[in-house]
């Protein structure tokens, strides 16, 4: 994917300060509110979030468009798949 900065999320959620499993749980709730093909941006600061959210996205048929470390935060761009 070339221009990550051009991805415009439908929704942005901030889960900084929350720790496993809360970032995944909050992401799941917000994803349920989106239509197929819409994009959510998740901002997290729990180091475990990278693996936890990535695994959840793959398991649930969504598409992880990008994960960026913007120290100390992680920014996920996730496209709803179903």
PDB file of N, CA, C and O in Angstrom, chain B, residues numbered from 101:
ATOM      1  N   UNK B 101       0.837  -1.171   0.000  1.00  0.00           N
ATOM      2  CA  UNK B 101       0.000   0.000   0.000  1.00  0.00           C
ATOM      3  C   UNK B 101       0.884   1.236   0.000  1.00  0.00           C
ATOM      4  O   UNK B 101       1.802   1.345   0.813  1.00  0.00           O
ATOM      5  N   UNK B 102       0.621   2.140  -0.880  1.00  0.00           N
ATOM      6  CA  UNK B 102       1.540   3.246  -1.059  1.00  0.00           C
ATOM      7  C   UNK B 102       1.312   4.415  -0.111  1.00  0.00           C
ATOM      8  O   UNK B 102       2.167   4.690   0.730  1.00  0.00           O
ATOM      9  N   UNK B 103       0.203   5.098  -0.221  1.00  0.00           N
ATOM     10  CA  UNK B 103       0.034   6.346   0.529  1.00  0.00           C
ATOM     11  C   UNK B 103      -0.852   6.141   1.748  1.00  0.00           C
ATOM     12  O   UNK B 103      -2.052   6.413   1.716  1.00  0.00           O
ATOM     13  N   UNK B 104      -0.242   5.657   2.820  1.00  0.00           N
ATOM     14  CA  UNK B 104      -0.995   5.397   4.045  1.00  0.00           C
ATOM     15  C   UNK B 104      -1.675   6.656   4.569  1.00  0.00           C
ATOM     16  O   UNK B 104      -2.761   6.576   5.144  1.00  0.00           O
ATOM     17  N   UNK B 105      -1.064   7.789   4.384  1.00  0.00           N
ATOM     18  CA  UNK B 105      -1.626   9.030   4.910  1.00  0.00           C
ATOM     19  C   UNK B 105      -2.915   9.436   4.194  1.00  0.00           C
ATOM     20  O   UNK B 105      -3.652  10.289   4.688  1.00  0.00           O
ATOM     21  N   UNK B 106      -3.194   8.834   3.036  1.00  0.00           N
ATOM     22  CA  UNK B 106      -4.392   9.176   2.293  1.00  0.00           C
ATOM     23  C   UNK B 106      -5.618   8.390   2.742  1.00  0.00           C
ATOM     24  O   UNK B 106      -6.732   8.684   2.310  1.00  0.00           O
ATOM     25  N   UNK B 107      -5.426   7.399   3.602  1.00  0.00           N
ATOM     26  CA  UNK B 107      -6.550   6.621   4.106  1.00  0.00           C
ATOM     27  C   UNK B 107      -7.343   7.504   5.070  1.00  0.00           C
ATOM     28  O   UNK B 107      -6.804   8.012   6.054  1.00  0.00           O
ATOM     29  N   UNK B 108      -8.615   7.675   4.776  1.00  0.00           N
ATOM     30  CA  UNK B 108      -9.472   8.482   5.643  1.00  0.00           C
ATOM     31  C   UNK B 108     -10.399   7.557   6.425  1.00  0.00           C
ATOM     32  O   UNK B 108     -11.299   6.949   5.846  1.00  0.00           O
ATOM     33  N   UNK B 109     -10.185   7.445   7.736  1.00  0.00           N
ATOM     34  CA  UNK B 109     -11.036   6.551   8.516  1.00  0.00           C
ATOM     35  C   UNK B 109     -12.458   7.101   8.646  1.00  0.00           C
ATOM     36  O   UNK B 109     -12.677   8.312   8.687  1.00  0.00           O
ATOM     37  N   UNK B 110     -13.413   6.177   8.709  1.00  0.00           N
ATOM     38  CA  UNK B 110     -14.803   6.521   8.963  1.00  0.00           C
ATOM     39  C   UNK B 110     -14.958   6.914  10.422  1.00  0.00           C
ATOM     40  O   UNK B 110     -15.737   7.804  10.761  1.00  0.00           O
ATOM     41  N   UNK B 111     -14.198   6.232  11.287  1.00  0.00           N
ATOM     42  CA  UNK B 111     -14.293   6.417  12.732  1.00  0.00           C
ATOM     43  C   UNK B 111     -12.908   6.303  13.328  1.00  0.00           C
ATOM     44  O   UNK B 111     -12.086   5.525  12.845  1.00  0.00           O
ATOM     45  N   UNK B 112     -12.634   7.078  14.383  1.00  0.00           N
ATOM     46  CA  UNK B 112     -11.375   6.977  15.121  1.00  0.00           C
ATOM     47  C   UNK B 112     -11.708   6.733  16.585  1.00  0.00           C
ATOM     48  O   UNK B 112     -12.554   7.416  17.161  1.00  0.00           O
ATOM     49  N   UNK B 113     -11.032   5.748  17.186  1.00  0.00           N
ATOM     50  CA  UNK B 113     -11.197   5.533  18.624  1.00  0.00           C
ATOM     51  C   UNK B 113      -9.833   5.582  19.300  1.00  0.00           C
ATOM     52  O   UNK B 113      -8.823   5.166  18.733  1.00  0.00           O
ATOM     53  N   UNK B 114      -9.829   6.093  20.504  1.00  0.00           N
ATOM     54  CA  UNK B 114      -8.612   6.242  21.301  1.00  0.00           C
ATOM     55  C   UNK B 114      -8.728   5.306  22.500  1.00  0.00           C
ATOM     56  O   UNK B 114      -9.544   5.524  23.395  1.00  0.00           O
ATOM     57  N   UNK B 115      -7.898   4.257  22.507  1.00  0.00           N
ATOM     58  CA  UNK B 115      -7.926   3.304  23.616  1.00  0.00           C
ATOM     59  C   UNK B 115      -6.645   3.383  24.448  1.00  0.00           C
ATOM     60  O   UNK B 115      -6.276   2.432  25.136  1.00  0.00           O
ATOM     61  N   UNK B 116      -5.978   4.528  24.371  1.00  0.00           N
ATOM     62  CA  UNK B 116      -4.768   4.714  25.187  1.00  0.00           C
ATOM     63  C   UNK B 116      -5.138   4.669  26.661  1.00  0.00           C
ATOM     64  O   UNK B 116      -6.175   5.181  27.081  1.00  0.00           O
ATOM     65  N   UNK B 117      -4.254   4.039  27.436  1.00  0.00           N
ATOM     66  CA  UNK B 117      -4.494   3.904  28.870  1.00  0.00           C
ATOM     67  C   UNK B 117      -5.269   2.634  29.218  1.00  0.00           C
ATOM     68  O   UNK B 117      -5.459   2.324  30.394  1.00  0.00           O
ATOM     69  N   UNK B 118      -5.715   1.903  28.202  1.00  0.00           N
ATOM     70  CA  UNK B 118      -6.445   0.655  28.425  1.00  0.00           C
ATOM     71  C   UNK B 118      -5.536  -0.515  28.084  1.00  0.00           C
ATOM     72  O   UNK B 118      -4.697  -0.430  27.187  1.00  0.00           O
ATOM     73  N   UNK B 119      -5.719  -1.613  28.816  1.00  0.00           N
ATOM     74  CA  UNK B 119      -4.854  -2.773  28.621  1.00  0.00           C
ATOM     75  C   UNK B 119      -5.682  -4.013  28.348  1.00  0.00           C
ATOM     76  O   UNK B 119      -6.873  -4.071  28.656  1.00  0.00           O
ATOM     77  N   UNK B 120      -5.029  -4.996  27.766  1.00  0.00           N
ATOM     78  CA  UNK B 120      -5.649  -6.240  27.335  1.00  0.00           C
ATOM     79  C   UNK B 120      -6.647  -6.738  28.386  1.00  0.00           C
ATOM     80  O   UNK B 120      -6.318  -6.801  29.570  1.00  0.00           O
ATOM     81  N   UNK B 121      -7.842  -7.086  27.967  1.00  0.00           N
ATOM     82  CA  UNK B 121      -8.361  -7.203  26.605  1.00  0.00           C
ATOM     83  C   UNK B 121      -9.156  -5.982  26.141  1.00  0.00           C
ATOM     84  O   UNK B 121      -9.784  -6.023  25.084  1.00  0.00           O
ATOM     85  N   UNK B 122      -9.137  -4.908  26.912  1.00  0.00           N
ATOM     86  CA  UNK B 122     -10.012  -3.766  26.643  1.00  0.00           C
ATOM     87  C   UNK B 122      -9.836  -3.135  25.254  1.00  0.00           C
ATOM     88  O   UNK B 122     -10.848  -2.838  24.620  1.00  0.00           O
ATOM     89  N   UNK B 123      -8.603  -2.910  24.736  1.00  0.00           N
ATOM     90  CA  UNK B 123      -8.487  -2.335  23.390  1.00  0.00           C
ATOM     91  C   UNK B 123      -9.180  -3.183  22.307  1.00  0.00           C
ATOM     92  O   UNK B 123      -9.818  -2.639  21.406  1.00  0.00           O
ATOM     93  N   UNK B 124      -9.052  -4.500  22.401  1.00  0.00           N
ATOM     94  CA  UNK B 124      -9.708  -5.378  21.428  1.00  0.00           C
ATOM     95  C   UNK B 124     -11.222  -5.307  21.603  1.00  0.00           C
ATOM     96  O   UNK B 124     -11.961  -5.243  20.620  1.00  0.00           O
ATOM     97  N   UNK B 125     -11.682  -5.319  22.844  1.00  0.00           N
ATOM     98  CA  UNK B 125     -13.113  -5.263  23.129  1.00  0.00           C
ATOM     99  C   UNK B 125     -13.734  -3.977  22.580  1.00  0.00           C
ATOM    100  O   UNK B 125     -14.793  -4.015  21.953  1.00  0.00           O
ATOM    101  N   UNK B 126     -13.078  -2.844  22.817  1.00  0.00           N
ATOM    102  CA  UNK B 126     -13.591  -1.553  22.319  1.00  0.00           C
ATOM    103  C   UNK B 126     -13.569  -1.499  20.794  1.00  0.00           C
ATOM    104  O   UNK B 126     -14.485  -0.961  20.173  1.00  0.00           O
ATOM    105  N   UNK B 127     -12.509  -2.065  20.189  1.00  0.00           N
ATOM    106  CA  UNK B 127     -12.426  -2.112  18.723  1.00  0.00           C
ATOM    107  C   UNK B 127     -13.573  -2.940  18.164  1.00  0.00           C
ATOM    108  O   UNK B 127     -14.205  -2.544  17.185  1.00  0.00           O
ATOM    109  N   UNK B 128     -13.845  -4.081  18.775  1.00  0.00           N
ATOM    110  CA  UNK B 128     -14.933  -4.961  18.338  1.00  0.00           C
ATOM    111  C   UNK B 128     -16.273  -4.226  18.376  1.00  0.00           C
ATOM    112  O   UNK B 128     -17.044  -4.297  17.418  1.00  0.00           O
ATOM    113  N   UNK B 129     -16.553  -3.527  19.467  1.00  0.00           N
ATOM    114  CA  UNK B 129     -17.822  -2.800  19.604  1.00  0.00           C
ATOM    115  C   UNK B 129     -17.975  -1.770  18.482  1.00  0.00           C
ATOM    116  O   UNK B 129     -19.033  -1.675  17.860  1.00  0.00           O
ATOM    117  N   UNK B 130     -16.918  -1.004  18.231  1.00  0.00           N
ATOM    118  CA  UNK B 130     -16.996   0.035  17.200  1.00  0.00           C
ATOM    119  C   UNK B 130     -17.083  -0.562  15.798  1.00  0.00           C
ATOM    120  O   UNK B 130     -17.764  -0.010  14.933  1.00  0.00           O
ATOM    121  N   UNK B 131     -16.403  -1.681  15.565  1.00  0.00           N
ATOM    122  CA  UNK B 131     -16.463  -2.334  14.251  1.00  0.00           C
ATOM    123  C   UNK B 131     -17.880  -2.799  13.944  1.00  0.00           C
ATOM    124  O   UNK B 131     -18.311  -2.761  12.791  1.00  0.00           O
ATOM    125  N   UNK B 132     -18.604  -3.237  14.964  1.00  0.00           N
ATOM    126  CA  UNK B 132     -19.984  -3.698  14.762  1.00  0.00           C
ATOM    127  C   UNK B 132     -20.891  -2.568  14.281  1.00  0.00           C
ATOM    128  O   UNK B 132     -21.919  -2.827  13.656  1.00  0.00           O
ATOM    129  N   UNK B 133     -20.528  -1.334  14.562  1.00  0.00           N
ATOM    130  CA  UNK B 133     -21.328  -0.173  14.169  1.00  0.00           C
ATOM    131  C   UNK B 133     -21.030   0.307  12.750  1.00  0.00           C
ATOM    132  O   UNK B 133     -21.766   1.126  12.200  1.00  0.00           O
ATOM    133  N   UNK B 134     -19.951  -0.206  12.162  1.00  0.00           N
ATOM    134  CA  UNK B 134     -19.553   0.217  10.819  1.00  0.00           C
ATOM    135  C   UNK B 134     -20.154  -0.689   9.753  1.00  0.00           C
ATOM    136  O   UNK B 134     -20.487  -1.844  10.015  1.00  0.00           O
ATOM    137  N   UNK B 135     -20.286  -0.147   8.550  1.00  0.00           N
ATOM    138  CA  UNK B 135     -20.723  -0.938   7.401  1.00  0.00           C
ATOM    139  C   UNK B 135     -19.497  -1.603   6.771  1.00  0.00           C
ATOM    140  O   UNK B 135     -18.368  -1.145   6.947  1.00  0.00           O
ATOM    141  N   UNK B 136     -19.737  -2.682   6.040  1.00  0.00           N
ATOM    142  CA  UNK B 136     -18.658  -3.369   5.337  1.00  0.00           C
ATOM    143  C   UNK B 136     -17.911  -2.372   4.453  1.00  0.00           C
ATOM    144  O   UNK B 136     -18.525  -1.585   3.731  1.00  0.00           O
ATOM    145  N   UNK B 137     -16.573  -2.415   4.519  1.00  0.00           N
ATOM    146  CA  UNK B 137     -15.742  -1.537   3.705  1.00  0.00           C
ATOM    147  C   UNK B 137     -15.337  -0.246   4.393  1.00  0.00           C
ATOM    148  O   UNK B 137     -14.428   0.442   3.930  1.00  0.00           O
ATOM    149  N   UNK B 138     -16.004   0.095   5.499  1.00  0.00           N
ATOM    150  CA  UNK B 138     -15.612   1.306   6.225  1.00  0.00           C
ATOM    151  C   UNK B 138     -14.341   1.037   7.023  1.00  0.00           C
ATOM    152  O   UNK B 138     -13.989  -0.111   7.295  1.00  0.00           O
ATOM    153  N   UNK B 139     -13.665   2.117   7.389  1.00  0.00           N
ATOM    154  CA  UNK B 139     -12.348   2.009   8.028  1.00  0.00           C
ATOM    155  C   UNK B 139     -12.376   2.660   9.401  1.00  0.00           C
ATOM    156  O   UNK B 139     -12.916   3.752   9.585  1.00  0.00           O
ATOM    157  N   UNK B 140     -11.782   1.962  10.356  1.00  0.00           N
ATOM    158  CA  UNK B 140     -11.641   2.496  11.707  1.00  0.00           C
ATOM    159  C   UNK B 140     -10.155   2.692  12.004  1.00  0.00           C
ATOM    160  O   UNK B 140      -9.316   1.869  11.637  1.00  0.00           O
ATOM    161  N   UNK B 141      -9.856   3.791  12.670  1.00  0.00           N
ATOM    162  CA  UNK B 141      -8.494   4.064  13.143  1.00  0.00           C
ATOM    163  C   UNK B 141      -8.511   3.861  14.651  1.00  0.00           C
ATOM    164  O   UNK B 141      -9.332   4.446  15.357  1.00  0.00           O
ATOM    165  N   UNK B 142      -7.594   3.024  15.139  1.00  0.00           N
ATOM    166  CA  UNK B 142      -7.498   2.736  16.569  1.00  0.00           C
ATOM    167  C   UNK B 142      -6.141   3.225  17.057  1.00  0.00           C
ATOM    168  O   UNK B 142      -5.104   2.862  16.501  1.00  0.00           O
ATOM    169  N   UNK B 143      -6.157   4.047  18.095  1.00  0.00           N
ATOM    170  CA  UNK B 143      -4.919   4.552  18.697  1.00  0.00           C
ATOM    171  C   UNK B 143      -4.769   3.885  20.060  1.00  0.00           C
ATOM    172  O   UNK B 143      -5.630   4.030  20.927  1.00  0.00           O
ATOM    173  N   UNK B 144      -3.668   3.151  20.246  1.00  0.00           N
ATOM    174  CA  UNK B 144      -3.437   2.403  21.480  1.00  0.00           C
ATOM    175  C   UNK B 144      -2.027   2.646  21.989  1.00  0.00           C
ATOM    176  O   UNK B 144      -1.133   3.015  21.227  1.00  0.00           O
ATOM    177  N   UNK B 145      -1.838   2.435  23.288  1.00  0.00           N
ATOM    178  CA  UNK B 145      -0.484   2.551  23.841  1.00  0.00           C
ATOM    179  C   UNK B 145      -0.055   1.302  24.613  1.00  0.00           C
ATOM    180  O   UNK B 145       1.024   1.279  25.204  1.00  0.00           O
ATOM    181  N   UNK B 146      -0.886   0.277  24.610  1.00  0.00           N
ATOM    182  CA  UNK B 146      -0.521  -0.993  25.236  1.00  0.00           C
ATOM    183  C   UNK B 146       0.340  -1.775  24.242  1.00  0.00           C
ATOM    184  O   UNK B 146      -0.133  -2.097  23.152  1.00  0.00           O
ATOM    185  N   UNK B 147       1.587  -2.086  24.589  1.00  0.00           N
ATOM    186  CA  UNK B 147       2.455  -2.806  23.655  1.00  0.00           C
ATOM    187  C   UNK B 147       1.857  -4.127  23.162  1.00  0.00           C
ATOM    188  O   UNK B 147       2.147  -4.554  22.044  1.00  0.00           O
ATOM    189  N   UNK B 148       1.032  -4.774  23.978  1.00  0.00           N
ATOM    190  CA  UNK B 148       0.408  -6.037  23.587  1.00  0.00           C
ATOM    191  C   UNK B 148      -0.659  -5.836  22.512  1.00  0.00           C
ATOM    192  O   UNK B 148      -1.065  -6.795  21.856  1.00  0.00           O
ATOM    193  N   UNK B 149      -1.109  -4.609  22.331  1.00  0.00           N
ATOM    194  CA  UNK B 149      -2.172  -4.330  21.357  1.00  0.00           C
ATOM    195  C   UNK B 149      -1.781  -4.717  19.944  1.00  0.00           C
ATOM    196  O   UNK B 149      -2.627  -5.161  19.168  1.00  0.00           O
ATOM    197  N   UNK B 150      -0.512  -4.558  19.598  1.00  0.00           N
ATOM    198  CA  UNK B 150      -0.106  -4.866  18.220  1.00  0.00           C
ATOM    199  C   UNK B 150      -0.445  -6.309  17.875  1.00  0.00           C
ATOM    200  O   UNK B 150      -1.048  -6.578  16.836  1.00  0.00           O
ATOM    201  N   UNK B 151      -0.065  -7.224  18.734  1.00  0.00           N
ATOM    202  CA  UNK B 151      -0.362  -8.636  18.479  1.00  0.00           C
ATOM    203  C   UNK B 151      -1.846  -8.929  18.686  1.00  0.00           C
ATOM    204  O   UNK B 151      -2.457  -9.624  17.874  1.00  0.00           O
ATOM    205  N   UNK B 152      -2.426  -8.413  19.751  1.00  0.00           N
ATOM    206  CA  UNK B 152      -3.821  -8.716  20.088  1.00  0.00           C
ATOM    207  C   UNK B 152      -4.792  -8.227  19.017  1.00  0.00           C
ATOM    208  O   UNK B 152      -5.652  -8.984  18.568  1.00  0.00           O
ATOM    209  N   UNK B 153      -4.661  -6.977  18.611  1.00  0.00           N
ATOM    210  CA  UNK B 153      -5.581  -6.413  17.621  1.00  0.00           C
ATOM    211  C   UNK B 153      -5.337  -7.047  16.254  1.00  0.00           C
ATOM    212  O   UNK B 153      -6.292  -7.357  15.542  1.00  0.00           O
ATOM    213  N   UNK B 154      -4.075  -7.243  15.877  1.00  0.00           N
ATOM    214  CA  UNK B 154      -3.759  -7.881  14.591  1.00  0.00           C
ATOM    215  C   UNK B 154      -4.368  -9.268  14.512  1.00  0.00           C
ATOM    216  O   UNK B 154      -4.946  -9.633  13.488  1.00  0.00           O
ATOM    217  N   UNK B 155      -4.247 -10.040  15.574  1.00  0.00           N
ATOM    218  CA  UNK B 155      -4.795 -11.397  15.605  1.00  0.00           C
ATOM    219  C   UNK B 155      -6.321 -11.347  15.522  1.00  0.00           C
ATOM    220  O   UNK B 155      -6.926 -12.125  14.785  1.00  0.00           O
ATOM    221  N   UNK B 156      -6.942 -10.442  16.270  1.00  0.00           N
ATOM    222  CA  UNK B 156      -8.399 -10.317  16.256  1.00  0.00           C
ATOM    223  C   UNK B 156      -8.906  -9.946  14.858  1.00  0.00           C
ATOM    224  O   UNK B 156      -9.896 -10.505  14.386  1.00  0.00           O
ATOM    225  N   UNK B 157      -8.224  -9.004  14.199  1.00  0.00           N
ATOM    226  CA  UNK B 157      -8.620  -8.573  12.853  1.00  0.00           C
ATOM    227  C   UNK B 157      -8.600  -9.767  11.900  1.00  0.00           C
ATOM    228  O   UNK B 157      -9.568  -9.988  11.172  1.00  0.00           O
ATOM    229  N   UNK B 158      -7.523 -10.532  11.893  1.00  0.00           N
ATOM    230  CA  UNK B 158      -7.387 -11.680  10.989  1.00  0.00           C
ATOM    231  C   UNK B 158      -8.421 -12.759  11.286  1.00  0.00           C
ATOM    232  O   UNK B 158      -8.976 -13.365  10.369  1.00  0.00           O
ATOM    233  N   UNK B 159      -8.677 -12.993  12.560  1.00  0.00           N
ATOM    234  CA  UNK B 159      -9.615 -14.034  12.967  1.00  0.00           C
ATOM    235  C   UNK B 159     -11.051 -13.690  12.582  1.00  0.00           C
ATOM    236  O   UNK B 159     -11.874 -14.585  12.389  1.00  0.00           O
ATOM    237  N   UNK B 160     -11.351 -12.397  12.470  1.00  0.00           N
ATOM    238  CA  UNK B 160     -12.728 -11.974  12.248  1.00  0.00           C
ATOM    239  C   UNK B 160     -13.023 -11.492  10.838  1.00  0.00           C
ATOM    240  O   UNK B 160     -14.082 -10.919  10.582  1.00  0.00           O
ATOM    241  N   UNK B 161     -12.080 -11.724   9.916  1.00  0.00           N
ATOM    242  CA  UNK B 161     -12.344 -11.456   8.514  1.00  0.00           C
ATOM    243  C   UNK B 161     -12.250  -9.996   8.104  1.00  0.00           C
ATOM    244  O   UNK B 161     -12.800  -9.599   7.078  1.00  0.00           O
ATOM    245  N   UNK B 162     -11.554  -9.199   8.903  1.00  0.00           N
ATOM    246  CA  UNK B 162     -11.341  -7.798   8.550  1.00  0.00           C
ATOM    247  C   UNK B 162      -9.954  -7.659   7.912  1.00  0.00           C
ATOM    248  O   UNK B 162      -9.209  -8.635   7.824  1.00  0.00           O
ATOM    249  N   UNK B 163      -9.615  -6.461   7.473  1.00  0.00           N
ATOM    250  CA  UNK B 163      -8.322  -6.242   6.816  1.00  0.00           C
ATOM    251  C   UNK B 163      -7.523  -5.187   7.567  1.00  0.00           C
ATOM    252  O   UNK B 163      -7.976  -4.055   7.737  1.00  0.00           O
ATOM    253  N   UNK B 164      -6.336  -5.566   8.014  1.00  0.00           N
ATOM    254  CA  UNK B 164      -5.444  -4.628   8.680  1.00  0.00           C
ATOM    255  C   UNK B 164      -4.695  -3.870   7.598  1.00  0.00           C
ATOM    256  O   UNK B 164      -3.789  -4.414   6.967  1.00  0.00           O
ATOM    257  N   UNK B 165      -5.070  -2.615   7.382  1.00  0.00           N
ATOM    258  CA  UNK B 165      -4.462  -1.817   6.319  1.00  0.00           C
ATOM    259  C   UNK B 165      -3.073  -1.338   6.713  1.00  0.00           C
ATOM    260  O   UNK B 165      -2.163  -1.313   5.884  1.00  0.00           O
ATOM    261  N   UNK B 166      -2.905  -0.954   7.987  1.00  0.00           N
ATOM    262  CA  UNK B 166      -1.589  -0.498   8.436  1.00  0.00           C
ATOM    263  C   UNK B 166      -1.522  -0.506   9.950  1.00  0.00           C
ATOM    264  O   UNK B 166      -2.535  -0.413  10.643  1.00  0.00           O
ATOM    265  N   UNK B 167      -0.299  -0.620  10.442  1.00  0.00           N
ATOM    266  CA  UNK B 167       0.016  -0.433  11.854  1.00  0.00           C
ATOM    267  C   UNK B 167       1.230   0.478  11.870  1.00  0.00           C
ATOM    268  O   UNK B 167       2.276   0.142  11.314  1.00  0.00           O
ATOM    269  N   UNK B 168       1.089   1.623  12.505  1.00  0.00           N
ATOM    270  CA  UNK B 168       2.203   2.570  12.557  1.00  0.00           C
ATOM    271  C   UNK B 168       2.552   2.877  13.995  1.00  0.00           C
ATOM    272  O   UNK B 168       1.675   3.124  14.823  1.00  0.00           O
ATOM    273  N   UNK B 169       3.843   2.859  14.286  1.00  0.00           N
ATOM    274  CA  UNK B 169       4.316   3.256  15.604  1.00  0.00           C
ATOM    275  C   UNK B 169       4.599   4.753  15.552  1.00  0.00           C
ATOM    276  O   UNK B 169       5.499   5.213  14.850  1.00  0.00           O
ATOM    277  N   UNK B 170       3.816   5.484  16.304  1.00  0.00           N
ATOM    278  CA  UNK B 170       4.038   6.916  16.457  1.00  0.00           C
ATOM    279  C   UNK B 170       4.284   7.089  17.946  1.00  0.00           C
ATOM    280  O   UNK B 170       3.386   7.411  18.723  1.00  0.00           O
ATOM    281  N   UNK B 171       5.529   6.863  18.306  1.00  0.00           N
ATOM    282  CA  UNK B 171       5.948   6.678  19.683  1.00  0.00           C
ATOM    283  C   UNK B 171       5.321   7.695  20.636  1.00  0.00           C
ATOM    284  O   UNK B 171       5.365   8.897  20.371  1.00  0.00           O
ATOM    285  N   UNK B 172       4.743   7.228  21.732  1.00  0.00           N
ATOM    286  CA  UNK B 172       4.709   5.838  22.210  1.00  0.00           C
ATOM    287  C   UNK B 172       3.462   5.078  21.766  1.00  0.00           C
ATOM    288  O   UNK B 172       3.191   3.989  22.273  1.00  0.00           O
ATOM    289  N   UNK B 173       2.712   5.629  20.840  1.00  0.00           N
ATOM    290  CA  UNK B 173       1.432   5.031  20.459  1.00  0.00           C
ATOM    291  C   UNK B 173       1.525   4.162  19.212  1.00  0.00           C
ATOM    292  O   UNK B 173       2.446   4.289  18.405  1.00  0.00           O
ATOM    293  N   UNK B 174       0.549   3.283  19.082  1.00  0.00           N
ATOM    294  CA  UNK B 174       0.353   2.476  17.880  1.00  0.00           C
ATOM    295  C   UNK B 174      -0.926   2.952  17.229  1.00  0.00           C
ATOM    296  O   UNK B 174      -1.932   3.160  17.907  1.00  0.00           O
ATOM    297  N   UNK B 175      -0.896   3.126  15.917  1.00  0.00           N
ATOM    298  CA  UNK B 175      -2.095   3.495  15.174  1.00  0.00           C
ATOM    299  C   UNK B 175      -2.422   2.385  14.184  1.00  0.00           C
ATOM    300  O   UNK B 175      -1.617   2.047  13.317  1.00  0.00           O
ATOM    301  N   UNK B 176      -3.604   1.830  14.329  1.00  0.00           N
ATOM    302  CA  UNK B 176      -4.100   0.764  13.452  1.00  0.00           C
ATOM    303  C   UNK B 176      -5.151   1.336  12.516  1.00  0.00           C
ATOM    304  O   UNK B 176      -6.009   2.112  12.937  1.00  0.00           O
ATOM    305  N   UNK B 177      -5.084   0.953  11.249  1.00  0.00           N
ATOM    306  CA  UNK B 177      -6.133   1.264  10.279  1.00  0.00           C
ATOM    307  C   UNK B 177      -6.724  -0.069   9.864  1.00  0.00           C
ATOM    308  O   UNK B 177      -6.033  -0.918   9.300  1.00  0.00           O
ATOM    309  N   UNK B 178      -8.008  -0.249  10.146  1.00  0.00           N
ATOM    310  CA  UNK B 178      -8.667  -1.532   9.931  1.00  0.00           C
ATOM    311  C   UNK B 178      -9.897  -1.333   9.052  1.00  0.00           C
ATOM    312  O   UNK B 178     -10.741  -0.478   9.322  1.00  0.00           O
ATOM    313  N   UNK B 179      -9.982  -2.135   8.001  1.00  0.00           N
ATOM    314  CA  UNK B 179     -11.135  -2.091   7.090  1.00  0.00           C
ATOM    315  C   UNK B 179     -12.086  -3.227   7.446  1.00  0.00           C
ATOM    316  O   UNK B 179     -11.691  -4.390   7.532  1.00  0.00           O
ATOM    317  N   UNK B 180     -13.341  -2.864   7.650  1.00  0.00           N
ATOM    318  CA  UNK B 180     -14.342  -3.883   8.007  1.00  0.00           C
ATOM    319  C   UNK B 180     -14.580  -4.807   6.821  1.00  0.00           C
ATOM    320  O   UNK B 180     -14.833  -4.358   5.703  1.00  0.00           O
ATOM    321  N   UNK B 181     -14.494  -6.105   7.088  1.00  0.00           N
ATOM    322  CA  UNK B 181     -14.610  -7.075   6.023  1.00  0.00           C
ATOM    323  C   UNK B 181     -15.948  -7.759   5.904  1.00  0.00           C
ATOM    324  O   UNK B 181     -16.279  -8.282   4.840  1.00  0.00           O
ATOM    325  N   UNK B 182     -16.722  -7.768   6.963  1.00  0.00           N
ATOM    326  CA  UNK B 182     -18.023  -8.450   6.866  1.00  0.00           C
ATOM    327  C   UNK B 182     -19.052  -7.786   7.722  1.00  0.00           C
ATOM    328  O   UNK B 182     -20.200  -8.228   7.761  1.00  0.00           O
TER     329      UNK B 182
END
